[in-house]
Amino acid sequence: MLKRDLYYERIPTKSLRDDVRYLGNILGRVIKEQEGQKFYDLVEKIRLLSKANIANKNHKEPFKKILDEVKKLSPNSLFKLTL
């Protein structure tokens, strides 16, 4: 077994993942409450495109889908999205 494997076995990753998921759910509820379902859907779409971009490392134009979506946004929506 590699030394690195021993290190990672001691990290409570399940607990960390649970905490991140919990905080993400809270953030989602706050976004829906303050900005509405439509803006929440936009945030989720950009988030999922970002995750897909990270997973697909061999893609020739890695940020094209994200850029296409961002170009459609009004300046106000783009500003809110970046906060």
C-alpha positions in Angstrom: 0.0 0.0 0.0 1.3 3.4 -0.9 1.9 6.0 1.8 -0.6 8.3 0.1 -3.3 5.7 0.4 -2.7 5.5 4.2 -3.1 9.3 4.4 -6.4 9.3 2.5 -7.8 6.5 4.6 -7.6 8.7 7.7 -9.5 11.6 6.2 -13.2 11.6 7.1 -14.3 12.2 3.5 -17.9 10.9 3.9 -18.5 13.4 6.7 -17.0 16.2 4.6 -19.1 15.3 1.5 -22.2 15.2 3.7 -21.3 18.7 5.1 -20.7 20.1 1.6 -24.0 18.6 0.3 -25.9 20.1 3.3 -24.4 23.5 2.8 -25.1 23.3 -1.0 -28.8 22.5 -0.2 -29.0 25.5 2.1 -27.4 27.7 -0.5 -29.9 26.5 -3.1 -32.8 27.3 -0.9 -31.5 30.8 -0.2 -31.0 31.4 -4.0 -34.5 30.3 -4.7 -35.9 32.4 -1.9 -34.1 35.6 -2.8 -33.7 35.4 -6.6 -36.5 32.9 -7.6 -36.6 29.5 -9.3 -35.6 30.9 -12.7 -32.3 32.2 -11.4 -31.7 29.1 -9.4 -32.2 27.0 -12.6 -29.6 29.2 -14.3 -27.1 28.7 -11.5 -27.7 24.9 -11.6 -27.2 24.8 -15.3 -23.9 26.6 -15.2 -22.8 24.4 -12.2 -23.6 21.2 -14.1 -21.9 22.5 -17.3 -18.8 23.3 -15.1 -18.8 19.8 -13.6 -19.1 18.2 -17.1 -16.3 20.4 -18.3 -14.0 19.2 -15.6 -14.9 15.5 -16.3 -14.3 15.8 -20.0 -10.6 16.7 -20.2 -10.2 15.8 -23.9 -12.7 18.2 -25.2 -11.4 20.5 -27.9 -13.3 23.5 -26.8 -13.8 22.9 -23.1 -15.6 26.1 -22.1 -17.7 26.6 -25.2 -21.0 25.5 -23.7 -20.5 27.6 -20.6 -19.5 30.6 -22.7 -22.5 30.2 -25.0 -24.8 30.2 -21.9 -23.1 33.2 -20.4 -23.2 35.2 -23.6 -27.1 35.0 -23.5 -27.3 36.6 -20.1 -28.2 40.2 -19.4 -25.6 42.3 -17.6 -27.7 42.2 -14.4 -28.0 38.4 -14.4 -24.3 38.0 -15.2 -23.4 40.3 -12.3 -25.7 38.3 -9.9 -24.2 35.0 -11.2 -20.7 36.1 -10.4 -21.4 37.2 -6.8 
